[in-house]
Amino acid sequence: MVKERLKMAVTKVRKECDELRDVNMTMTEALERETKRAQKEELGRNKFRGALWGSNNELKLRRAKRDESRVEGMILGDKLKSCQRSKRNLTQQLSRTEENMLAIIDQYKEKINLAASHEQRLEDEHARVLALQMEREARERVIESLHGEAVKWMDRFALILNGSLELPRLLARA
């Protein structure tokens, strides 16, 4: 179960990471398309302006390109910061998952140790029960041999008294 939970947590984190990566890729592609489109429009406008205004317009175009590259750099910086935040969040989740997994493993080890000690106690009790059974069997054999001895003596007394059954009955009662 611990492995299953860990696998599920890792899978979940990987899915979130993949989703963030997909979102980042989609955003990057959309921004690149939009930037290219805007550049084409701006280039078309600037060519028209350049034809009208000459070299002054070229300076404006260079400034515009520089400004666009700065904006793109800022946008990419923001994307990078958001990716770093998501990476930090994922790292924190993984560390929490790892701590939980270690706690579960410790609990599992404690339960295994308890089971081992319980098993040892059961084996000790079983050994005691076997010893008591052997002692009881030995006592039963002694009692049976004494009973056989008593029956033998009762039979002898009965023969001695010429078949009188009174004495053996009195002895048996005693």
N, C-alpha and C positions, 0 to 999 in steps of 0.2 A: 504494500500500500504506500509505503514511503517513496519507493521508486516511482510508482504511478503518479503520486502527487508531485514529485519533483519533475517528472517528465511533462506533466500537464502545465506546471508553472513555467518551465523552460520553453515549452511550445507556445504558451500564451505570450511570453516576453518576445520570442522570436517573431511571432505573428505581428505584434505591435511594432517591432523594429522594422519588419518588412513593409508594413502599412505606412510607417513614417517615411521609409526610403522611397516607396512608390509615390507618396504625396510630394516628397521633395523632387523626385524626378519629373513628375507631372508639372509641378510649379516651374521648375527650371526650363523644361521644354516650352511651356507656355510663355514664359518671360523671354526666352530666346526668339520665339516666333514673333512676339509683339515688338521686341526690340528691332528685329530685322525689318519688320513692316514699317515701323516708325522711321527707321534709318532710310529706307527706300523712299518714303514720302518726303522726309526732310531733304534727302539728296536731290530728289526731283525738284523740290521748291528752291533748294540752294542753287541748283544748276540754272534754273530760271532767273533767280536773283543775280547770280554771278554774271549771267549774260547781260543783265541790265546794269548792274552796279560795278562789275569788274572786280578788281583785286580787293577792294574793301569787303566785299561779300565773302571772299576766300578766308579772310581773317575771322569773320563771323562764323563761318562753317567750322574752322578749326576749334574755335571756342566752344561751339555747340557740341562738337565731338568730344572735346575734353569734359564738358559738363555731363554729357551722356555717360561717358566712361566712369565718371565719379559717381553718378546716380546708380549705375550698374554695380559698382564696387560696394556702395552702401547697401544695396538690396542683397547682394551676395553675402555681405557681412552679417546682415540681419538673419538671413537663412542659416548661415553658419552658427550663429548664436542660438537659434532655435533648435538646430540639430544637436548642439552641445548640451542644451538643457534636456532634450529628450534622452540623450545618451546618459546624462547624469541620473535622470529618473530611472532609466532601465537598470543602471548599475546599482542604484539604491534598492530597487525591487529585487534584483538578483542577490544582493547581500542579505536582505531580509529573508528571502527564500532559503538561502544557505544556512542562516542562523536557525530558522525553523526546522530545517532538515537535520541539523546537528542535534537540536533538542530532541527531536523524535528518535534519532538513533540512540541517544543517551537513555531515553526512556525504554527503548527496546532492549538495550543491554541490561538495564536494571531488571526488566521482566525475565530475561533469560537467566540472570543470576538467581533470582527468586525461584524460578522453576527448577534450576539445578539443585538449590538447597532443599527444596520441597522433595525432589526426587531422592536425594540422599536420605532425608528423614524417612521417606516411605521404605527405602531399602533397609534402613536400620530397624524399623518397626517389623518389617517382614522377617528379618533375621531373628528378632526376639520372639515372634509368633512361632517360627519354626523350632526354636529352642524350647519353648513352652510345650509345643506338641510332642517333641521327642521326649521331654521329661514326663509328660502325662502318659505316653505310651510305655515308658520304662516302669512307671508306677503301676500301670494296669497289668503289666507282665508280672511284677512282683506280687500284686494282689491275686492274680490268677494262680500263680505258683503256690502262694499261701493257702488259697482256697482249695486247690488240689491236694495240698498236704493235709489240710483239715478234713477233707472228705475221706482221704486215705485212712487217717487215724480214726475217724468215725466208723468207717467200715470195719476196722480191726476191733474196735471196742464192741461193735455189734456182734462180731463173730465170737469174741471172747465171752460175751454175756449170753451166749447160746441163742442168738437171734433176737434178743430183746431190743425193741426199738425205743424204749423209754429213755435210756441214757444218751444215745446220739441226739435225740430231739432236745433234751435238756442242754446238751453241749452246743447244739446249733443255736438255741435261744441265747445262750450265754455269749 
